[in-house]
Amino acid sequence: MPATSTPGATPTVRRVARAPVDPNAATPPRPVRLKRGEQPSPSSLNGFQRWAWRTFRDRVLARPPDPALEDNLLKAHMRVRADEYMAQVYATTLIVGIVTVAAGVGVGVLFLLSGQFLIGLLLLVLLPLLGPVGTFFALQGTPASKAKERGRKIDRKISPAMSFVSAMASADVNIDQIFKELARQKIYGEVAEEAAWITRDTELLGVDILTAIRNGAQRSPSKRFQDFLQGVVTTATSGGQLKPYFLLKAEQYERENKLEQLQRVETMGLLAETFVTVVVAFPLFLVIIIAIFAIIGGGGAFMIDVLWGIVGAMIPLAQFGFIFFMYTLAQEMG
């Protein structure tokens, strides 16, 4: 174990965990550097994932997963291989299929025995079909959805993070130390997580900083952060100065962030006006008109049912829909 020491300081020992040597490999494996007292902690599968892998391993290996799934898993920071994830998808779909078939048969038979043949047949056919199919496609699209969500979170925090980077660069801090310090600032959320992966590549895997930044740009789900990292590599390899580049990017992202905030505020104002018109005024007039028709016109029972549908379903659903949109916009502004 190599050790380094300075006068009056405690020696720092760095442990090296080496991978098994493959005689057929073209190049020897790269040592993985660990800090003193740390042990490698591989990402292990839980019990359900191990059962899914044992059950559906042959099926998954017979048809390799889409390379885009591996890319989305990496961008979403889901620590599982694509083939293991597809085995989990197949296992979950199988369980949901069994449950929905049992539920569809049971509920459908109850409706058939009660004389409601149409509803019973629909439950017997649609529930066992839609449950597994919906589960399969939902789970298959989960990595892409999580990657997009991470990209949105990175875009929301990239402006203050670039201000931190430009401040560090103004103090003539090395680029590897900038990303290391950025990784420690958890206030920057997913940007700090991306910086932590770059620091992991340099300190744990022994990759040089430019290669680590290039790899970080390839696996980042945010286009803006990709552009920033690629600009760092291009500026450094072309002999340019990184300090002006960081200052320029900080100003650019701050300006873009202000424009986006202004657009969201205008959108929230438009939604507020639409809420008053569609959710408050329109149902009120509709309720009054239907009540008058029920009193002075024919079909009073039907009009009362329509009135109950408006009051019990239309108004609450419209309110919850607007609340959801307003909450989403508020989260993006935060």
Buried (B, 14 or more C-beta within 10 A) or exposed (E): EEEEEEEEEEEEEBBEEEEEEEEEEEEEEEBBBBEEEEEEEEEEBEEEBBBBBEBBEEEBEEEEBEEEBBBBBBBBBBEBBBBBBBBBBBBBBBBBBEBBBEBBBEBBEEBBEEEBEEBBEBBBEEBBBEBBBEBBEBBBEBBBEBBBEBBEBBBBBBBBBBBBBBBBBEEEBEBBEBBBBBBEBEEBBBBBBBBBBBBBBBBBBEBEBBBBBBBBBEBBBBEBBBBBBBBBBEBBEEEEEBBEBBBEBBBBBBEBBEEBEEEBEEBBEEBEEEBEEBBEEBBEEBBEEBEEBBEEEEEEEEBEEBBEEBEEEBBEEBBEEBEEBBEEBEEBEE
